[in-house]
């Protein structure tokens, strides 16, 4: 009976260590820092694109007219099923 308890405890310890390793690998502090840096880079790129578009006067503010909207509706109905 004591051998079964020891084996069970060892199994639990191994499972907990594996879970901690997996958690650190996917959600550890290094991953969080890398995600923050990646988001900061994306934000900087978006700001640069916005400033570039505003400076060149190219902005996508045109809305489709009714005829263009009707064409889009017709083309979506005739799509393959």
N, C-alpha and C positions, 0 to 999 in steps of 0.2 A: 504494500500500500504506500509506503514512504517513497519508493522508486517512482510510482506513478505521479505523486505530488511534485517531486523534484523535476520530472520531465515536463509536467504541466507548467510549472513556474518558469522553467527555462524557455519553453515555447512562448509564454506570455512576454517574457523579456525580449526575446528575439522579435516578436511581432511588434512590440512597442518601439524598439529601435528602428525597425524597418519603416514604421509609420512616421517617426520623427525625421528620418533621413528623407523620405519622400516629401514630407511637408516643407522641410528646409530647401529642398531642391526646387520645388515649384512655387513656394510662397515666402521664401526667406527674405532677409533684408537686402541681399544683393539683387534679387529679382525686382523688388519694389523700387529700388534706386534706379535700376535700368529702365523700368517702365516710366518713371517720372522723367528721366532724361529723354526718352523717346517721345513722350507727350510734349515736352518743352520744344524739341526739335520740330515736331509737326506744327505746333502753334506758331513758332517763328517762321516756318515756311509758309503757312497760311497768311500771316501778317504781311510777309514780303510779297506774296502773290496779290493780296488785296491792294497794297500800296502801288504795286506795278500796274495793276489794272486801272486804278484810279488816276494814276499819272498819265497813262496813255489814253484815257478817255474811253476805254472799252469796258462797258459793263453790260451784263446780260439782264436788262430790265424790260425787254420787249415781251409783251404777252401775245399769245396767238390770237389772231382774229377769228371771227366766227367761221369763215370759210376754211381756215386751217384746222380749226377744231372739228368741223364736220368731216374733213378728210381723215383726221386721226381716228374719229369714231368709226368711219366706214372701213378703214384699213384694219382696225382691231376686230371687226365683225367677220371679215373675210379671211382671217387667219386660219391656218391648218388646225385640225382638231386631232 
